Amino acid sequence: VSRLSIPAPIFDFGSVNEGQVVEAIFPIQNSGNANLEIKKIQVACGCTAAVVDSPVIAPGAQGSLKVSFNTEGFHGQKVKTL
């Protein structure tokens, strides 16, 4: 059985200027004993994008998920999920 683990699943970009594209990289781990296959990442809206460095993570191995958020048209505090 594969098991996805994200040690730090929350990232705070802090204060940024409207119109800026901000990025974060999340380490992801397979803490199971079978290959973890990532087939789809669902983002909150079109302003958010996510790309995994490898669609298959071996047991005990680690990969990364690069997330970007385009702040164009946004003001104030925002929370986005994937």
PDB file of N, CA, C and O in Angstrom:
ATOM      1  N   VAL A   1       0.843  -1.171   0.000  1.00  0.00           N
ATOM      2  CA  VAL A   1       0.000   0.000   0.000  1.00  0.00           C
ATOM      3  C   VAL A   1       0.894   1.242   0.000  1.00  0.00           C
ATOM      4  O   VAL A   1       1.829   1.345   0.794  1.00  0.00           O
ATOM      5  N   SER A   2       0.596   2.184  -0.900  1.00  0.00           N
ATOM      6  CA  SER A   2       1.337   3.451  -0.901  1.00  0.00           C
ATOM      7  C   SER A   2       0.687   4.410   0.090  1.00  0.00           C
ATOM      8  O   SER A   2      -0.500   4.294   0.397  1.00  0.00           O
ATOM      9  N   ARG A   3       1.476   5.353   0.582  1.00  0.00           N
ATOM     10  CA  ARG A   3       0.957   6.303   1.562  1.00  0.00           C
ATOM     11  C   ARG A   3       1.633   7.661   1.338  1.00  0.00           C
ATOM     12  O   ARG A   3       2.843   7.798   1.514  1.00  0.00           O
ATOM     13  N   LEU A   4       0.838   8.657   0.950  1.00  0.00           N
ATOM     14  CA  LEU A   4       1.335  10.006   0.713  1.00  0.00           C
ATOM     15  C   LEU A   4       1.483  10.743   2.039  1.00  0.00           C
ATOM     16  O   LEU A   4       0.550  10.796   2.840  1.00  0.00           O
ATOM     17  N   SER A   5       2.669  11.311   2.261  1.00  0.00           N
ATOM     18  CA  SER A   5       2.921  12.131   3.446  1.00  0.00           C
ATOM     19  C   SER A   5       3.466  13.474   2.986  1.00  0.00           C
ATOM     20  O   SER A   5       4.375  13.539   2.158  1.00  0.00           O
ATOM     21  N   ILE A   6       2.902  14.534   3.528  1.00  0.00           N
ATOM     22  CA  ILE A   6       3.398  15.887   3.261  1.00  0.00           C
ATOM     23  C   ILE A   6       3.765  16.469   4.616  1.00  0.00           C
ATOM     24  O   ILE A   6       2.887  16.906   5.361  1.00  0.00           O
ATOM     25  N   PRO A   7       5.074  16.480   4.951  1.00  0.00           N
ATOM     26  CA  PRO A   7       5.504  16.905   6.279  1.00  0.00           C
ATOM     27  C   PRO A   7       5.066  18.319   6.656  1.00  0.00           C
ATOM     28  O   PRO A   7       4.729  18.565   7.814  1.00  0.00           O
ATOM     29  N   ALA A   8       5.063  19.243   5.715  1.00  0.00           N
ATOM     30  CA  ALA A   8       4.670  20.634   5.995  1.00  0.00           C
ATOM     31  C   ALA A   8       3.612  21.039   4.962  1.00  0.00           C
ATOM     32  O   ALA A   8       3.950  21.655   3.952  1.00  0.00           O
ATOM     33  N   PRO A   9       2.332  20.702   5.200  1.00  0.00           N
ATOM     34  CA  PRO A   9       1.297  20.905   4.183  1.00  0.00           C
ATOM     35  C   PRO A   9       0.776  22.340   4.047  1.00  0.00           C
ATOM     36  O   PRO A   9      -0.055  22.610   3.179  1.00  0.00           O
ATOM     37  N   ILE A  10       1.250  23.259   4.888  1.00  0.00           N
ATOM     38  CA  ILE A  10       0.773  24.648   4.843  1.00  0.00           C
ATOM     39  C   ILE A  10       1.960  25.572   4.614  1.00  0.00           C
ATOM     40  O   ILE A  10       3.024  25.396   5.208  1.00  0.00           O
ATOM     41  N   PHE A  11       1.764  26.564   3.741  1.00  0.00           N
ATOM     42  CA  PHE A  11       2.810  27.551   3.469  1.00  0.00           C
ATOM     43  C   PHE A  11       2.198  28.939   3.501  1.00  0.00           C
ATOM     44  O   PHE A  11       1.161  29.178   2.881  1.00  0.00           O
ATOM     45  N   ASP A  12       2.830  29.848   4.215  1.00  0.00           N
ATOM     46  CA  ASP A  12       2.363  31.230   4.314  1.00  0.00           C
ATOM     47  C   ASP A  12       3.287  32.103   3.476  1.00  0.00           C
ATOM     48  O   ASP A  12       4.465  32.248   3.803  1.00  0.00           O
ATOM     49  N   PHE A  13       2.764  32.686   2.396  1.00  0.00           N
ATOM     50  CA  PHE A  13       3.561  33.561   1.539  1.00  0.00           C
ATOM     51  C   PHE A  13       3.799  34.923   2.179  1.00  0.00           C
ATOM     52  O   PHE A  13       4.623  35.698   1.694  1.00  0.00           O
ATOM     53  N   GLY A  14       3.094  35.221   3.253  1.00  0.00           N
ATOM     54  CA  GLY A  14       3.231  36.524   3.882  1.00  0.00           C
ATOM     55  C   GLY A  14       2.569  37.595   3.035  1.00  0.00           C
ATOM     56  O   GLY A  14       1.623  37.311   2.300  1.00  0.00           O
ATOM     57  N   SER A  15       3.057  38.822   3.130  1.00  0.00           N
ATOM     58  CA  SER A  15       2.511  39.934   2.348  1.00  0.00           C
ATOM     59  C   SER A  15       3.239  40.034   1.018  1.00  0.00           C
ATOM     60  O   SER A  15       4.469  40.069   0.974  1.00  0.00           O
ATOM     61  N   VAL A  16       2.475  40.080  -0.066  1.00  0.00           N
ATOM     62  CA  VAL A  16       3.041  40.228  -1.410  1.00  0.00           C
ATOM     63  C   VAL A  16       2.246  41.291  -2.147  1.00  0.00           C
ATOM     64  O   VAL A  16       1.112  41.596  -1.781  1.00  0.00           O
ATOM     65  N   ASN A  17       2.837  41.846  -3.172  1.00  0.00           N
ATOM     66  CA  ASN A  17       2.153  42.839  -3.989  1.00  0.00           C
ATOM     67  C   ASN A  17       1.170  42.166  -4.935  1.00  0.00           C
ATOM     68  O   ASN A  17       1.451  41.095  -5.473  1.00  0.00           O
ATOM     69  N   GLU A  18       0.018  42.793  -5.137  1.00  0.00           N
ATOM     70  CA  GLU A  18      -0.982  42.292  -6.082  1.00  0.00           C
ATOM     71  C   GLU A  18      -0.342  42.224  -7.467  1.00  0.00           C
ATOM     72  O   GLU A  18       0.363  43.145  -7.881  1.00  0.00           O
ATOM     73  N   GLY A  19      -0.594  41.133  -8.170  1.00  0.00           N
ATOM     74  CA  GLY A  19      -0.036  40.922  -9.497  1.00  0.00           C
ATOM     75  C   GLY A  19       1.211  40.057  -9.496  1.00  0.00           C
ATOM     76  O   GLY A  19       1.671  39.637 -10.558  1.00  0.00           O
ATOM     77  N   GLN A  20       1.758  39.788  -8.339  1.00  0.00           N
ATOM     78  CA  GLN A  20       2.964  38.967  -8.222  1.00  0.00           C
ATOM     79  C   GLN A  20       2.588  37.488  -8.291  1.00  0.00           C
ATOM     80  O   GLN A  20       1.548  37.088  -7.767  1.00  0.00           O
ATOM     81  N   VAL A  21       3.428  36.674  -8.933  1.00  0.00           N
ATOM     82  CA  VAL A  21       3.262  35.226  -8.922  1.00  0.00           C
ATOM     83  C   VAL A  21       4.231  34.686  -7.875  1.00  0.00           C
ATOM     84  O   VAL A  21       5.441  34.891  -7.971  1.00  0.00           O
ATOM     85  N   VAL A  22       3.692  34.002  -6.885  1.00  0.00           N
ATOM     86  CA  VAL A  22       4.507  33.452  -5.806  1.00  0.00           C
ATOM     87  C   VAL A  22       4.534  31.935  -5.918  1.00  0.00           C
ATOM     88  O   VAL A  22       3.575  31.319  -6.384  1.00  0.00           O
ATOM     89  N   GLU A  23       5.640  31.340  -5.485  1.00  0.00           N
ATOM     90  CA  GLU A  23       5.814  29.892  -5.595  1.00  0.00           C
ATOM     91  C   GLU A  23       6.296  29.296  -4.278  1.00  0.00           C
ATOM     92  O   GLU A  23       6.955  29.958  -3.476  1.00  0.00           O
ATOM     93  N   ALA A  24       5.952  28.037  -4.083  1.00  0.00           N
ATOM     94  CA  ALA A  24       6.439  27.270  -2.934  1.00  0.00           C
ATOM     95  C   ALA A  24       6.676  25.841  -3.403  1.00  0.00           C
ATOM     96  O   ALA A  24       6.009  25.354  -4.316  1.00  0.00           O
ATOM     97  N   ILE A  25       7.624  25.187  -2.774  1.00  0.00           N
ATOM     98  CA  ILE A  25       7.893  23.780  -3.080  1.00  0.00           C
ATOM     99  C   ILE A  25       7.631  22.968  -1.818  1.00  0.00           C
ATOM    100  O   ILE A  25       8.203  23.228  -0.760  1.00  0.00           O
ATOM    101  N   PHE A  26       6.754  21.981  -1.954  1.00  0.00           N
ATOM    102  CA  PHE A  26       6.396  21.111  -0.839  1.00  0.00           C
ATOM    103  C   PHE A  26       7.065  19.749  -1.036  1.00  0.00           C
ATOM    104  O   PHE A  26       6.877  19.129  -2.082  1.00  0.00           O
ATOM    105  N   PRO A  27       7.838  19.268  -0.061  1.00  0.00           N
ATOM    106  CA  PRO A  27       8.345  17.900  -0.154  1.00  0.00           C
ATOM    107  C   PRO A  27       7.188  16.929   0.073  1.00  0.00           C
ATOM    108  O   PRO A  27       6.348  17.140   0.948  1.00  0.00           O
ATOM    109  N   ILE A  28       7.158  15.876  -0.716  1.00  0.00           N
ATOM    110  CA  ILE A  28       6.148  14.827  -0.546  1.00  0.00           C
ATOM    111  C   ILE A  28       6.875  13.494  -0.420  1.00  0.00           C
ATOM    112  O   ILE A  28       7.896  13.271  -1.071  1.00  0.00           O
ATOM    113  N   GLN A  29       6.352  12.625   0.410  1.00  0.00           N
ATOM    114  CA  GLN A  29       6.991  11.342   0.673  1.00  0.00           C
ATOM    115  C   GLN A  29       6.005  10.201   0.471  1.00  0.00           C
ATOM    116  O   GLN A  29       4.800  10.354   0.666  1.00  0.00           O
ATOM    117  N   ASN A  30       6.544   9.060   0.077  1.00  0.00           N
ATOM    118  CA  ASN A  30       5.770   7.832   0.049  1.00  0.00           C
ATOM    119  C   ASN A  30       6.215   7.020   1.257  1.00  0.00           C
ATOM    120  O   ASN A  30       7.273   6.392   1.232  1.00  0.00           O
ATOM    121  N   SER A  31       5.416   7.033   2.307  1.00  0.00           N
ATOM    122  CA  SER A  31       5.767   6.303   3.520  1.00  0.00           C
ATOM    123  C   SER A  31       5.152   4.902   3.529  1.00  0.00           C
ATOM    124  O   SER A  31       5.134   4.233   4.563  1.00  0.00           O
ATOM    125  N   GLY A  32       4.652   4.465   2.379  1.00  0.00           N
ATOM    126  CA  GLY A  32       4.086   3.121   2.258  1.00  0.00           C
ATOM    127  C   GLY A  32       5.099   2.134   1.735  1.00  0.00           C
ATOM    128  O   GLY A  32       6.295   2.420   1.689  1.00  0.00           O
ATOM    129  N   ASN A  33       4.610   0.951   1.334  1.00  0.00           N
ATOM    130  CA  ASN A  33       5.501  -0.102   0.840  1.00  0.00           C
ATOM    131  C   ASN A  33       5.244  -0.461  -0.625  1.00  0.00           C
ATOM    132  O   ASN A  33       5.690  -1.509  -1.093  1.00  0.00           O
ATOM    133  N   ALA A  34       4.522   0.407  -1.356  1.00  0.00           N
ATOM    134  CA  ALA A  34       4.277   0.216  -2.798  1.00  0.00           C
ATOM    135  C   ALA A  34       4.452   1.566  -3.487  1.00  0.00           C
ATOM    136  O   ALA A  34       4.390   2.616  -2.848  1.00  0.00           O
ATOM    137  N   ASN A  35       4.670   1.522  -4.794  1.00  0.00           N
ATOM    138  CA  ASN A  35       4.816   2.769  -5.545  1.00  0.00           C
ATOM    139  C   ASN A  35       3.595   3.666  -5.353  1.00  0.00           C
ATOM    140  O   ASN A  35       2.457   3.199  -5.341  1.00  0.00           O
ATOM    141  N   LEU A  36       3.858   4.961  -5.203  1.00  0.00           N
ATOM    142  CA  LEU A  36       2.805   5.965  -5.118  1.00  0.00           C
ATOM    143  C   LEU A  36       2.705   6.625  -6.481  1.00  0.00           C
ATOM    144  O   LEU A  36       3.668   7.235  -6.945  1.00  0.00           O
ATOM    145  N   GLU A  37       1.551   6.513  -7.128  1.00  0.00           N
ATOM    146  CA  GLU A  37       1.342   7.103  -8.450  1.00  0.00           C
ATOM    147  C   GLU A  37       0.411   8.308  -8.315  1.00  0.00           C
ATOM    148  O   GLU A  37      -0.730   8.179  -7.871  1.00  0.00           O
ATOM    149  N   ILE A  38       0.913   9.479  -8.704  1.00  0.00           N
ATOM    150  CA  ILE A  38       0.124  10.706  -8.643  1.00  0.00           C
ATOM    151  C   ILE A  38      -0.453  10.935 -10.031  1.00  0.00           C
ATOM    152  O   ILE A  38       0.278  11.251 -10.969  1.00  0.00           O
ATOM    153  N   LYS A  39      -1.763  10.777 -10.160  1.00  0.00           N
ATOM    154  CA  LYS A  39      -2.423  10.874 -11.457  1.00  0.00           C
ATOM    155  C   LYS A  39      -3.022  12.253 -11.706  1.00  0.00           C
ATOM    156  O   LYS A  39      -3.109  12.690 -12.854  1.00  0.00           O
ATOM    157  N   LYS A  40      -3.433  12.939 -10.653  1.00  0.00           N
ATOM    158  CA  LYS A  40      -4.104  14.219 -10.823  1.00  0.00           C
ATOM    159  C   LYS A  40      -3.921  15.065  -9.571  1.00  0.00           C
ATOM    160  O   LYS A  40      -3.962  14.561  -8.449  1.00  0.00           O
ATOM    161  N   ILE A  41      -3.716  16.368  -9.786  1.00  0.00           N
ATOM    162  CA  ILE A  41      -3.669  17.326  -8.687  1.00  0.00           C
ATOM    163  C   ILE A  41      -4.766  18.341  -8.959  1.00  0.00           C
ATOM    164  O   ILE A  41      -4.749  19.018  -9.987  1.00  0.00           O
ATOM    165  N   GLN A  42      -5.691  18.446  -8.067  1.00  0.00           N
ATOM    166  CA  GLN A  42      -6.811  19.371  -8.236  1.00  0.00           C
ATOM    167  C   GLN A  42      -6.523  20.655  -7.472  1.00  0.00           C
ATOM    168  O   GLN A  42      -6.305  20.635  -6.261  1.00  0.00           O
ATOM    169  N   VAL A  43      -6.523  21.777  -8.197  1.00  0.00           N
ATOM    170  CA  VAL A  43      -6.249  23.079  -7.580  1.00  0.00           C
ATOM    171  C   VAL A  43      -7.549  23.823  -7.325  1.00  0.00           C
ATOM    172  O   VAL A  43      -8.587  23.509  -7.906  1.00  0.00           O
ATOM    173  N   ALA A  44      -7.473  24.822  -6.438  1.00  0.00           N
ATOM    174  CA  ALA A  44      -8.662  25.563  -6.010  1.00  0.00           C
ATOM    175  C   ALA A  44      -9.270  26.402  -7.130  1.00  0.00           C
ATOM    176  O   ALA A  44     -10.492  26.525  -7.218  1.00  0.00           O
ATOM    177  N   CYS A  45      -8.426  26.982  -7.987  1.00  0.00           N
ATOM    178  CA  CYS A  45      -8.933  27.841  -9.061  1.00  0.00           C
ATOM    179  C   CYS A  45      -7.854  28.003 -10.128  1.00  0.00           C
ATOM    180  O   CYS A  45      -6.755  27.466  -9.987  1.00  0.00           O
ATOM    181  N   GLY A  46      -8.158  28.732 -11.180  1.00  0.00           N
ATOM    182  CA  GLY A  46      -7.215  28.952 -12.265  1.00  0.00           C
ATOM    183  C   GLY A  46      -6.023  29.803 -11.876  1.00  0.00           C
ATOM    184  O   GLY A  46      -5.040  29.856 -12.616  1.00  0.00           O
ATOM    185  N   CYS A  47      -6.084  30.461 -10.749  1.00  0.00           N
ATOM    186  CA  CYS A  47      -4.978  31.307 -10.282  1.00  0.00           C
ATOM    187  C   CYS A  47      -3.882  30.485  -9.606  1.00  0.00           C
ATOM    188  O   CYS A  47      -2.808  31.005  -9.303  1.00  0.00           O
ATOM    189  N   THR A  48      -4.154  29.211  -9.375  1.00  0.00           N
ATOM    190  CA  THR A  48      -3.226  28.326  -8.674  1.00  0.00           C
ATOM    191  C   THR A  48      -2.830  27.187  -9.597  1.00  0.00           C
ATOM    192  O   THR A  48      -3.676  26.622 -10.290  1.00  0.00           O
ATOM    193  N   ALA A  49      -1.534  26.845  -9.609  1.00  0.00           N
ATOM    194  CA  ALA A  49      -1.042  25.733 -10.423  1.00  0.00           C
ATOM    195  C   ALA A  49      -0.130  24.865  -9.566  1.00  0.00           C
ATOM    196  O   ALA A  49       0.509  25.351  -8.633  1.00  0.00           O
ATOM    197  N   ALA A  50      -0.075  23.572  -9.893  1.00  0.00           N
ATOM    198  CA  ALA A  50       0.777  22.646  -9.157  1.00  0.00           C
ATOM    199  C   ALA A  50       1.372  21.629 -10.120  1.00  0.00           C
ATOM    200  O   ALA A  50       0.688  21.110 -11.002  1.00  0.00           O
ATOM    201  N   VAL A  51       2.667  21.353  -9.930  1.00  0.00           N
ATOM    202  CA  VAL A  51       3.373  20.385 -10.768  1.00  0.00           C
ATOM    203  C   VAL A  51       4.209  19.499  -9.861  1.00  0.00           C
ATOM    204  O   VAL A  51       4.960  19.989  -9.018  1.00  0.00           O
ATOM    205  N   VAL A  52       4.074  18.193 -10.040  1.00  0.00           N
ATOM    206  CA  VAL A  52       4.869  17.244  -9.263  1.00  0.00           C
ATOM    207  C   VAL A  52       6.119  16.907 -10.082  1.00  0.00           C
ATOM    208  O   VAL A  52       6.045  16.795 -11.305  1.00  0.00           O
ATOM    209  N   ASP A  53       7.262  16.745  -9.415  1.00  0.00           N
ATOM    210  CA  ASP A  53       8.506  16.479 -10.145  1.00  0.00           C
ATOM    211  C   ASP A  53       8.554  15.085 -10.746  1.00  0.00           C
ATOM    212  O   ASP A  53       9.257  14.867 -11.733  1.00  0.00           O
ATOM    213  N   SER A  54       7.826  14.142 -10.177  1.00  0.00           N
ATOM    214  CA  SER A  54       7.762  12.787 -10.719  1.00  0.00           C
ATOM    215  C   SER A  54       6.382  12.211 -10.409  1.00  0.00           C
ATOM    216  O   SER A  54       5.930  12.295  -9.267  1.00  0.00           O
ATOM    217  N   PRO A  55       5.702  11.629 -11.398  1.00  0.00           N
ATOM    218  CA  PRO A  55       4.371  11.080 -11.133  1.00  0.00           C
ATOM    219  C   PRO A  55       4.388   9.768 -10.336  1.00  0.00           C
ATOM    220  O   PRO A  55       3.345   9.328  -9.852  1.00  0.00           O
ATOM    221  N   VAL A  56       5.559   9.144 -10.199  1.00  0.00           N
ATOM    222  CA  VAL A  56       5.666   7.902  -9.427  1.00  0.00           C
ATOM    223  C   VAL A  56       6.775   8.081  -8.393  1.00  0.00           C
ATOM    224  O   VAL A  56       7.900   8.463  -8.715  1.00  0.00           O
ATOM    225  N   ILE A  57       6.420   7.793  -7.140  1.00  0.00           N
ATOM    226  CA  ILE A  57       7.386   7.874  -6.050  1.00  0.00           C
ATOM    227  C   ILE A  57       7.490   6.485  -5.422  1.00  0.00           C
ATOM    228  O   ILE A  57       6.494   5.908  -4.983  1.00  0.00           O
ATOM    229  N   ALA A  58       8.701   5.970  -5.390  1.00  0.00           N
ATOM    230  CA  ALA A  58       8.949   4.631  -4.850  1.00  0.00           C
ATOM    231  C   ALA A  58       8.748   4.610  -3.337  1.00  0.00           C
ATOM    232  O   ALA A  58       8.793   5.658  -2.693  1.00  0.00           O
ATOM    233  N   PRO A  59       8.526   3.427  -2.765  1.00  0.00           N
ATOM    234  CA  PRO A  59       8.384   3.311  -1.320  1.00  0.00           C
ATOM    235  C   PRO A  59       9.606   3.894  -0.605  1.00  0.00           C
ATOM    236  O   PRO A  59      10.745   3.590  -0.959  1.00  0.00           O
ATOM    237  N   GLY A  60       9.360   4.727   0.394  1.00  0.00           N
ATOM    238  CA  GLY A  60      10.434   5.337   1.167  1.00  0.00           C
ATOM    239  C   GLY A  60      11.100   6.521   0.489  1.00  0.00           C
ATOM    240  O   GLY A  60      11.954   7.173   1.090  1.00  0.00           O
ATOM    241  N   ALA A  61      10.726   6.812  -0.753  1.00  0.00           N
ATOM    242  CA  ALA A  61      11.356   7.906  -1.500  1.00  0.00           C
ATOM    243  C   ALA A  61      10.596   9.211  -1.303  1.00  0.00           C
ATOM    244  O   ALA A  61       9.494   9.247  -0.756  1.00  0.00           O
ATOM    245  N   GLN A  62      11.233  10.281  -1.774  1.00  0.00           N
ATOM    246  CA  GLN A  62      10.663  11.610  -1.643  1.00  0.00           C
ATOM    247  C   GLN A  62      10.649  12.296  -3.001  1.00  0.00           C
ATOM    248  O   GLN A  62      11.538  12.080  -3.826  1.00  0.00           O
ATOM    249  N   GLY A  63       9.640  13.120  -3.225  1.00  0.00           N
ATOM    250  CA  GLY A  63       9.539  13.948  -4.417  1.00  0.00           C
ATOM    251  C   GLY A  63       9.189  15.358  -3.974  1.00  0.00           C
ATOM    252  O   GLY A  63       9.279  15.697  -2.794  1.00  0.00           O
ATOM    253  N   SER A  64       8.789  16.172  -4.938  1.00  0.00           N
ATOM    254  CA  SER A  64       8.394  17.529  -4.576  1.00  0.00           C
ATOM    255  C   SER A  64       7.221  17.992  -5.426  1.00  0.00           C
ATOM    256  O   SER A  64       7.021  17.539  -6.553  1.00  0.00           O
ATOM    257  N   LEU A  65       6.466  18.892  -4.859  1.00  0.00           N
ATOM    258  CA  LEU A  65       5.302  19.486  -5.501  1.00  0.00           C
ATOM    259  C   LEU A  65       5.537  20.987  -5.553  1.00  0.00           C
ATOM    260  O   LEU A  65       5.615  21.643  -4.514  1.00  0.00           O
ATOM    261  N   LYS A  66       5.650  21.537  -6.770  1.00  0.00           N
ATOM    262  CA  LYS A  66       5.864  22.974  -6.948  1.00  0.00           C
ATOM    263  C   LYS A  66       4.507  23.627  -7.167  1.00  0.00           C
ATOM    264  O   LYS A  66       3.765  23.250  -8.074  1.00  0.00           O
ATOM    265  N   VAL A  67       4.192  24.608  -6.330  1.00  0.00           N
ATOM    266  CA  VAL A  67       2.901  25.282  -6.361  1.00  0.00           C
ATOM    267  C   VAL A  67       3.116  26.763  -6.646  1.00  0.00           C
ATOM    268  O   VAL A  67       4.011  27.388  -6.076  1.00  0.00           O
ATOM    269  N   SER A  68       2.290  27.323  -7.532  1.00  0.00           N
ATOM    270  CA  SER A  68       2.363  28.762  -7.798  1.00  0.00           C
ATOM    271  C   SER A  68       0.970  29.367  -7.676  1.00  0.00           C
ATOM    272  O   SER A  68      -0.041  28.717  -7.944  1.00  0.00           O
ATOM    273  N   PHE A  69       0.950  30.635  -7.263  1.00  0.00           N
ATOM    274  CA  PHE A  69      -0.297  31.373  -7.089  1.00  0.00           C
ATOM    275  C   PHE A  69      -0.116  32.739  -7.730  1.00  0.00           C
ATOM    276  O   PHE A  69       0.783  33.491  -7.354  1.00  0.00           O
ATOM    277  N   ASN A  70      -0.968  33.061  -8.696  1.00  0.00           N
ATOM    278  CA  ASN A  70      -0.946  34.352  -9.374  1.00  0.00           C
ATOM    279  C   ASN A  70      -1.890  35.284  -8.616  1.00  0.00           C
ATOM    280  O   ASN A  70      -3.098  35.052  -8.578  1.00  0.00           O
ATOM    281  N   THR A  71      -1.342  36.330  -8.020  1.00  0.00           N
ATOM    282  CA  THR A  71      -2.126  37.232  -7.182  1.00  0.00           C
ATOM    283  C   THR A  71      -2.848  38.324  -7.971  1.00  0.00           C
ATOM    284  O   THR A  71      -3.474  39.199  -7.373  1.00  0.00           O
ATOM    285  N   GLU A  72      -2.772  38.286  -9.287  1.00  0.00           N
ATOM    286  CA  GLU A  72      -3.437  39.296 -10.130  1.00  0.00           C
ATOM    287  C   GLU A  72      -4.930  39.367  -9.794  1.00  0.00           C
ATOM    288  O   GLU A  72      -5.643  38.368  -9.888  1.00  0.00           O
ATOM    289  N   GLY A  73      -5.391  40.549  -9.405  1.00  0.00           N
ATOM    290  CA  GLY A  73      -6.801  40.758  -9.099  1.00  0.00           C
ATOM    291  C   GLY A  73      -7.209  40.411  -7.682  1.00  0.00           C
ATOM    292  O   GLY A  73      -8.387  40.524  -7.343  1.00  0.00           O
ATOM    293  N   PHE A  74      -6.274  39.992  -6.847  1.00  0.00           N
ATOM    294  CA  PHE A  74      -6.586  39.632  -5.464  1.00  0.00           C
ATOM    295  C   PHE A  74      -6.071  40.698  -4.510  1.00  0.00           C
ATOM    296  O   PHE A  74      -4.993  41.256  -4.712  1.00  0.00           O
ATOM    297  N   HIS A  75      -6.845  40.974  -3.476  1.00  0.00           N
ATOM    298  CA  HIS A  75      -6.473  41.927  -2.436  1.00  0.00           C
ATOM    299  C   HIS A  75      -6.815  41.311  -1.090  1.00  0.00           C
ATOM    300  O   HIS A  75      -7.812  40.599  -0.968  1.00  0.00           O
ATOM    301  N   GLY A  76      -6.012  41.574  -0.095  1.00  0.00           N
ATOM    302  CA  GLY A  76      -6.289  41.055   1.241  1.00  0.00           C
ATOM    303  C   GLY A  76      -5.830  39.616   1.399  1.00  0.00           C
ATOM    304  O   GLY A  76      -5.202  39.042   0.510  1.00  0.00           O
ATOM    305  N   GLN A  77      -6.151  39.060   2.527  1.00  0.00           N
ATOM    306  CA  GLN A  77      -5.721  37.693   2.857  1.00  0.00           C
ATOM    307  C   GLN A  77      -6.485  36.671   2.017  1.00  0.00           C
ATOM    308  O   GLN A  77      -7.699  36.782   1.844  1.00  0.00           O
ATOM    309  N   LYS A  78      -5.767  35.677   1.498  1.00  0.00           N
ATOM    310  CA  LYS A  78      -6.374  34.613   0.698  1.00  0.00           C
ATOM    311  C   LYS A  78      -5.864  33.269   1.191  1.00  0.00           C
ATOM    312  O   LYS A  78      -4.736  33.159   1.671  1.00  0.00           O
ATOM    313  N   VAL A  79      -6.699  32.258   1.068  1.00  0.00           N
ATOM    314  CA  VAL A  79      -6.334  30.882   1.373  1.00  0.00           C
ATOM    315  C   VAL A  79      -6.670  30.061   0.143  1.00  0.00           C
ATOM    316  O   VAL A  79      -7.801  30.095  -0.342  1.00  0.00           O
ATOM    317  N   LYS A  80      -5.690  29.320  -0.363  1.00  0.00           N
ATOM    318  CA  LYS A  80      -5.887  28.456  -1.530  1.00  0.00           C
ATOM    319  C   LYS A  80      -5.525  27.030  -1.146  1.00  0.00           C
ATOM    320  O   LYS A  80      -4.635  26.806  -0.325  1.00  0.00           O
ATOM    321  N   THR A  81      -6.211  26.080  -1.735  1.00  0.00           N
ATOM    322  CA  THR A  81      -5.970  24.668  -1.423  1.00  0.00           C
ATOM    323  C   THR A  81      -5.750  23.886  -2.705  1.00  0.00           C
ATOM    324  O   THR A  81      -6.140  24.310  -3.793  1.00  0.00           O
ATOM    325  N   LEU A  82      -5.107  22.721  -2.546  1.00  0.00           N
ATOM    326  CA  LEU A  82      -4.991  21.754  -3.634  1.00  0.00           C
ATOM    327  C   LEU A  82      -5.329  20.401  -3.103  1.00  0.00           C
ATOM    328  O   LEU A  82      -5.298  19.421  -3.848  1.00  0.00           O
TER     329      LEU A  82
END
